[in-house]
């Protein structure tokens, strides 16, 4: 290979070079700095606040070093305090404030560390002491005074416009509240006059409702909140006196409890908070004098400690904060670790980095009339499907189940009754059996789903739940996650926090039962409100972050049921019915659409139906038909089940 040739190689190549004494001498190797061109800024921004006088100051916290510095170019367009702030993946939005009342929306562009007012994104009404949170597409600003508001304003990032959404108004008007959330929902807690109320805003429907089980442990106002994909943390505040209390809201259960070990380093009110996926940062506030204190909350241990090096450059209270890594926002890129050879001639660099997840789905196995190992690949952007022979299953079989990480699909079990687990590596379109990940027993007719770290295979004529840990390619039974009773021919889907296993056959009847598996606790319970609209088996399911779709099955139906995760309720959606009734089909998809392929009745199908989630409508897409008609196949995708759209590459690349 010429010195300037670029390409992909494997760790096996590196190992062989070392064994053959063809590697680079150790003295000629050094570890380089991160590749800044692809690095996501690992930073948070704390803006404005009430100091002496009111400030426009913007401080930037670098999480990797726990240091803070003022960034003058990112100062707010005018001095103000009492704002709400949230973030897209590229910019922070600071809205409202005082003294007096403002409707101003300032946008902090992270790539340039500059701030400017965006008039089209101004709030629908001038107010202060409001709160804000959001997801990757929109920010939600709610509450505030004067007078007290319940108004919810939605800022759409793609157009930098803001409008009130009446259906998302708070359950009670209040000010001095705090907010955080994940990709599915925002949580607005507390407020004046001394509330413990927690309201949940479901982004998919732009609706808000009080969740009593998530109420704060103590009623308070003038406090701050931040969080990651699994939990939100509400810290400090005023109850009549200042408190250091930290409450943890667990999203999967919508419950809140005080975590004493995570209490702030001192009792104070009116701080600002933001963070990344591992830590939260609470800065500034009053004790009663203004402080510059920065506390760091470690999510893995639920402990908090002051980090003096990250203190704000000016003591102040009633500030606001944002970060492109808070609230489970997807990283636009990730830091790359570069190793390069020290040489006077141009030398390739070995880089470990992230990349966009491929927009594809994989449909494997099945029967017509004998078992097949065929693997078809559906490309979402073109809605075309083609067979990929290198990704064929390790043996012909039907009635397998499948789920996915962001880099590989896992096809487990099947008929004849086998426990085999095959792994499809997306980057190479190759499949290999992984013996360590074999199921605990031979299981045809199981259901499977999962999140970014593990897959779960349940049922198959039993209640057993097997968990496949992706990082180690190992499988183990998890008794606490077992289904409520033995059944087979069920279907499963879910989001990042929970999986839903629905329908199936439990001798002598088809059933409507829906079991919910909570990933954080590896426990499963039946959710009667989410039961299917009609008892059936050999159906299929897929979904996105907010809802799952269960379609087809025996008896021969085209029925499509929609499970809304935020309420754990299911309803038939007639407009989303399949183009033809059939059973033994399968499904997968991405964040915008689900694809239901194959099946039988009155003959084998190659049919591919597309369910568009935004409209709850289904239509056949002939170009995406399977390469051959068959049923009892399995499907998965690196974008199914609300998996992240950015993932670490499975092997190094030369750059």
N, C-alpha and C positions, 0 to 999 in steps of 0.2 A: 504493500500500500504506500503510495506517495505521501510525503509528509503533510501535504495540505489537503488530503482526501478526507471527506467528512462522511460519516456513516454510523450505523448502529452495531454494537457488539454486545456480547453477553459476558457475565461474570465467569462462565466456563472458559471463555477465551483468555481472560486475565489469569485464571488459575493455571491453564495449560502453558501460557507464556512463562509463568514463574517456574513451573516444573521443568521446562525446557531451557531454563536460564536465559530466556529471551526478554525478561522484564526490564523496566527502567531501573537503573541503580538507585538505591535508596537515597544516596547523597544528592541525586539529581532531581528529587521530587520535593515539592513543598506544598503546603496547603494554602490556597489562595483565599481571598476575601469573598463574601457573597457576590453573586452576579447582580449588580444593582439594577440592571435593565429589566429584570423580571421580578424584582422584590416587591411584595406588598408592604407598604409602610406600616410597621408594627408600632403604631403611635395612637395617642389620644389627644384631644384638643379641649382645653378649658377656657371659656370665653366670657368676657364681661364681668359683671358683679358689682356689688356695693362695697366700695372701699372708701378712701378719702381722696378725691370725690368718687362718684360712680364712674366705672371704667369701661373702655372698649378693648382692653388688653386681651390678647390671645396667647396662652401658654401651650406648648407642645410637650407631651410626656412620651419619651422613648421607652417602651416597655422592656426591651432587651437589656437596657442598662439602668432602668429605674432612675432616670434623670429628667429634669424639666428645664426648658428654656423658653423665653419669650420669642415669638415670631412676629415682628412688627408688621410685616406685609399682610398678615392674616388678621389684623385687628378688625373688630366689628366696624360697620359703616358709621356707627355712632355709639356713644357711651350709653349703656343700659344694663339693667339687672332684671331679676324676676322672669327670665325667659324660659322657654322650653327648647330642647334641642334633640335632634336625632340625625341619622346618617343613611346615605346610600353607600354603595361600594366605592364611590369616587369622591363624595363630597359630604360635608356636614351642613345641616340646616338649623339656624338659630332664629326662632320666631317669637314675636311679641315682646313683652317686657315693660319696664318702667324706669325711672319714676314717671308718674302720669301713666298713660297707657299707649302702647305701640301696636300696630299691626305688621310692622316691618319684618321681612324675612331676609336674612343674610345667608349667603351660600359660601362655604369655605371649600375651595378646590384643593384637595390634598396634594395633587401632583406638583402644584406651583406654590403652595402655602400662601394663597391670596384669597381675599374675601371681598365680596361685593353684594349689595342689596339686589334682590330680584323682584321687581315690583309685581310681576304677574303671580308670584307665589305668596304675596302678602296674605295674612289671615283674613277671614271673613269679617272679623270684628276686632278692634283694638282691645287688648287685654294684657294683664300681667299675672304672675303667679300661676301659670299654666304648666302642663307637663306634656312630654312628647315621647313617642317611640315609633317603631315601624319595621318594615322588612326591606327587601332589596328593590322593591318597585315604588313604594310610597311611604311617606311619614304621616303620622297621626298626631295632631295637636289638640288637646282637650282641656276643659275646665278653665279656671282663671277668674279674675275679677277686674273691673269694677263695673256693674255689679257681678255677683257670682254667676258663672256660666256652666252649662252642661254641654255646650256646643262641641262637636267634633269636626275639626277641619282636616281634610286629606290633601297632602301635597304630593302630586304625581311627579316623580323625578324626571321622567322622560320629556315632559313638556314644561317643567318648572311652573306649574300652575296649582292653585289651591282653591278648594271649594268645600263648603260645609256639607256633611253627610248626615242628614237628620236621623236616619235609622241607627247611626252609631253614637248618638248622644249618650252621655253618662246617665246612670240611673238616678243620680241626684247632683244638682249644681253645687260646685265647691271650688275652692282655690287652695294653693299650697300643697297640692298632691304630688305624687311621684309616679313614674311609669317606666316599664321595661317590657320585654317580650322576646319571642323567638320568631321563626319564619312564618308561623301559622297564626299567631294571635298576640295582641298587646294587652298588658295588664296595668290598670290605673288604680292606685291604692291611696287610701287615707284622704287627708285634706281638712280644711277648716269649714265649718266649725267642728273640729276634733272628731273625725270619722275614722272608723277602721274598715270601711267599705272597700271591697275589691271588685272592680268592673273588668270584664273581659271583652275585648273587641276582636271579633273573628274577621280576619282580613278577607277571606273568600266571599263573605256575604255582606261585609260592611255593616255588621250589627253588633250591638253591645248589650250585655246583660250582667247583672250582679251575680257573683259566684260566692255564696255565703261561706262555703268551706275554705275559701282562700282569704278570708278577712284577716287583717293584720292582728298580731298577738296583743297589741295595745293601740288604741286610737291615737293618732298623731297627725301633725302637719309640718310643713317646712322641712322636708327630708329629701333623700336622694335614692335613686335605684339604678341598677344595671344588672346584667346577667349574661348567660350563654345559651346554648341550645336546649338545656335540660332544666334550668332553674333561674329564677330572678331573685335578687337580693335587695331588700329595702332597709336602709341604714340611717340611724340618727333621728333627729326631729324634735318636735316640741309637743308636750302633752299638758302644759301648764308649767312644766320645767323641762330643761333639755335632757335628752336621753342618748345613750350610745347603742341602743337596741338594734340588733340585726335580725330581720325576719327572712326566711328562705321560703319561696314559693316554688313548689315542685310542679312543673307543667303537666306531667303525665297524669297526675291525680287531682290537679287544681286544689291543692291543700297548702296551707301556710303554717309554719311553726318557727318560733324563736330559736336561734342557734347562738347560745351564749358565747362560745369560743370565737365567734365571728364579730362580736361587738366592736364598735369603733374604739380607737385608742383613747378617746375622751368623749364625754357627752357634749354633743353640739348639734346645732340646727343649721339649715340653709347651705349645706354643702352641694357640690356638683359631683356626678359620678358617671363613669364609663369604663370600658375595659376591653379585653379580648376573650378568647375561648377558655383561657386558663385562670385569669385573674381579673378582679374588679378594682378600680381605683376611685377612692372617695377623697375629693380635694376641697380645701377651704372650709368656710362655715364660721359660726360664731359660738363663743363659749363663756361669757357673752361677748368679749372683745373679738374682733375679726382675727382669723388665723389663716396661715398658709399651709397648714398640715396636709400631708398626703398619706392616706392609709391604703394599704394593699391587702385585698382579700383573696386568699388562695382557695379556689373552688374545690380542689381535690381534697383538702383537709378541713374546709370550713373554718379557717382561722384568719385573723386579721392582725396586721402589725404596721406601725408607722414606718415609712421609708423616707428618711430625712433628705436624701439626695433628690427626691422627686417633689419636694415642697414647691408650691407655687412661687413665682417671683415677687408677687405682692399679696399680702394678706387681704382676704375679702370674703364676703358671703353673697348668697343669692346669685351665684354664677350658674352657668349651664355647660354641659360637656357632650362631646360626640366622638365616635371612633368608627372606622369602617370595619372593625373586627368585633364590635359589640352586638348584642342581640342576635347572635347566630348568623350574621351576615356572611355570605360566601366570599372568600378571598379572591380578589381579581387575579392574583399571582402569588407565588410563594418564594421565599428566599432559596437560592441555589447554592450548594456547596461545590466549589470548583477545585479540582486537583489538576495541576498542570506541570509539565516537564520543564525544568530550567534548561533552556537551550537557545543558542543564538539563531537557530532556524525556526520557522513557523512550526508550531506543534499543536495537534488537536488537544482539546480540553475535555476532561471527563466531568459531566455535570449531572447532578441529581436534582430534578426540578418537577414542577407540576405541569399539567396540561389539561386542556378541556376534555371532558369525558365524551367518547364517541356517541353520536346520535343514532344508535342502532339497537335493534332487538334481535334475539336469537330464539329460534323455534326448533327443538330437537326431539328426535325419536318419533314413536307412534306406530300405528299398524294399518296396513291396507294390502292384502288381507293378512300378510305376515308382518312380524316386527321389523322395524327399520332403525338404522342409526343416523339417518339423514339429519344434517344441521342446515337450516336456512337462516339467512341474515337479512333482516328488514332495515333498510336505510330510511330514516324518518323524513329527511329533507326532500327526497325524491319520491317517497312512497313506492319503492320498488323492492322486490325480494329476489334473492338468488341463493342457490345452494353453495355452501363453502365446504368442499370435501375434507379439507384438512382439519375442520372442526367437528367432524362426525363423532358421535358418541363411541366409547371404547367397545361397546357391544350393542347389537340391535335390541331394543326393548320398547315397551309401551308402559303407560301409567306411572311414569316418573314424575317428580316434582322439581321445581327449580326456583332459585333466588340468586341474588347477585351482590357483590361488592362493587366499587367503582371501577375495578380493573379486571374482574373475572366473574364468570357465571358458574354456578354450582348446580349440577343435575344429579339428583340422588334417588336411589331406590328404583322400583319399577317391576314389571312382570316380564319374564318369570321372577318370582319373589327373590329379589337381590337387594343387598345393602350397598352396592357400589356407588361411589361418589366420583363423578367426572368433573373436572375443572376446565372451563373454556377461557383461555387467556385472550383477552380482546385485542391486545396490541399485535398479536401474531396470528390470530384466527386459528389457533391450534387447541386441541383437547387431549387431556391425559387423565387417566385414573389416578386419584390420590388416596391410597389405601388408609392413611391415618385419619381421613375424613369420612370413612365409611359409616353409614348409619348403624345404630345399635342393633338393628335386626332387619331382615329383608322385608321391605314395605312397599308394595304397590298401592296406588290410590291414596297417597298422602297429600297434604297441602303444604306449601312453603312460602315464607316471606322473610323479611329481615331489615336491618338497617346498615349503616356503613361499616360496622365492625363484626357483625355476626348474622348468620342465617338460621332460621328455625324451621324444622320439618316435623309436622304434627299429624297424628292420625295414621291412616293406613291399616284399618281394622284393629286399631288399638288406641289408647289415650295418650301414649308416650309422646313427649316432645324432645327432640334431639337438637342440640345447638352446635352449629359449625362456627368455630372461631377462625376468621379469615387470616389473621396474622400468623397463625401456626398451622393452618390447614388440618385441624384436629376437630373431632366431633365427640360430644359426650351427652348422655341423657341428663335432663334437668327436671327432676321429679316435681318441683314446685310449679313448673310451667305446663304440666300435663293438662290435656283437655278435660272437660267435665265428665266425659264418658267416651268409651271406644266408638269410633266410627271411621268410615272410609269414604272415598270419592267426594271429598270436600274441596273447597277452594280457599285461598288465603291471599291477603294483601295487607298493606299498612302504610304508616309514614315513619318518621325518624324516631318516634317515641313508643309506638305500639303496633302490634300486628293483629289482624282480625281473621279468624278462621270460621267460615260460614257454610251451612248446609251439610250435605252428605247423606250417608246411609248408615243407620244403626238398626240392625235386624229387629223386627221385620219391616221397618218403616223408613221412608225418606223423611228428613227433618229440616227445620228452619233455623235451628240453633246457631247463635253467633257467640263465639268465645273471643275475649280480648286478652292478649298477652302484652303485659307491660315490660318493656325491655330493661328498665332501670332496676327492677326487682326480680326479674325472671319468674313472674307469677301470672297465672291465667284465671280469669273469672268469666262466667257467662254474663252477657249484657242483653237481657230480654228485650229492651227497647230497640235493639239493633237486629233482631231476628229477621230473616228473609220474609218477603211478602208471600212466598209460596214454597212449600217443602219440595226440595229437589236435590239431586246428586249429579256427579260428573259435570259440574258447571265450571266456569272460569272466572278469575277476578284479577283486577289491576286497579291502580289509582294514583293519586298525587298526594300532596301534603295535607289536603283538607278533606278528601273523600275517597272512598273505595267503591268500585263498580263490580257487581256480581251478575254475570249474564249467562243465559242458556241453561241447559241441563235436562235431566230426565225427571218427570215425564217431559216429552218434547215441548219445549217452550222457547220463545225468543225473549222472554222477560229480562229486563235490566233493573236491578235494584241498586240504589245509591245509599251508602253508609256515610253519614256526616259525622266526622270524628269528634268535632267540638261538642256535639250533643249525644253521641252514641245512639243515634236513631237511624232507622232505615225506612226508605219509601221507594215504591216502584216509580220509575220515570219512563212513561210510555214512549216519549219521543226518542229515547235512547235504546229502544228495543232492537235486537239484532235483525239483520235483513232477512234471515230465515231461521226458524227454530231448529236447533240441533244440540247434540250432547257430545261429550268427549272432546270438546274444544279446549283451547288454552288462550292466555292473554298476557300481554305486557305493554309497556308504554313509557311515556316521558311526562313532563310536568303539564303538558297541554292536552294530550290525547292518549287514549288507550286503544290497543289493537287486539281484536279477538279473531283468532285464526284456526282453521281446520274444523274437525268435528264430523258427526255422522247423522244422517237422516234426510231422506230415505236411502242415501248413498254417502260415500265418503266425500268430504269437502276439502277444497283448497282455499275456500272463501276467506277473505280478510275484511273484517268490518272495523271501522274507525269511529270511536266515541269521542266527540269533541267536548271537553269538560266545560268550557265557558258557556256552551249553549245546551248541554245535555241532549245532544242529538247524535244519531248514528247513521252512517252510510257505508255501503260497500266500496272498497277501493280496489278495482280489478288489477291494477298494476302491482299491487302488493300481495297478490295471491301467492300461496305457498308453491314451491317447485313441484310438489306432488300432493294429491289429495290424501288425507289420512286423519285419524282421530287418536285419542289417548296420547297426545304429545304433550310436551312441557315447554314453557317459554320464560325468558327473563331478559333484563336489560340493565346496563349501568346507569340508567336514568329512571328506573322504576322505583316505586315506593319512596319518593321524595329523596332519593340519593343525591349527594352534592354534585354540582355540575363541573367542579374542578377536582382533580385527584392527582396524587403523586404517581409518576410513571413507575412501572413495575421493574424497570431495569435502567442502568445508566445509558446515557447517550453521548456521543462525541459532538461537541459544538464548536 
